[in-house]
Amino acid sequence: MVHKSVLGVFLVAAIAFAVFFALTFGAVSDKNAAFGVIAFIGLLAVILFSMFQDMKLTKKDVSIALWYRILSVVTLVGLTWFCTRLGTLWGWW
């Protein structure tokens, strides 16, 4: 039963990543600051939550821990892309 709940939490985290990543496109294309702040905080929360779950499940030797690590890396790449797009948009570099 523990594995089913862990899988459900993973699916919710993956859906949250998709929603916040979609908000990044709204923030970049429409120059909407509210979308940008929500997307940044949301992506950061998904990264921290995924890393926490990965560390917790690695101690228990659960195989889905790898998927949490993959989700955190993919989200980190998305957050890096978002930050570089904002830097380019605002003329920082």
Secondary structure, DSSP 8 states (H G I E B T S, - for coil): -HHHHHHHHHHHHHHHHHHHHHHHHHHHHH--HHHHHHHHHHHHHHHHHHHHHHHHHHHTT-TTHHHHHHHHHHHHHHHHHHHHHHHHHTT--
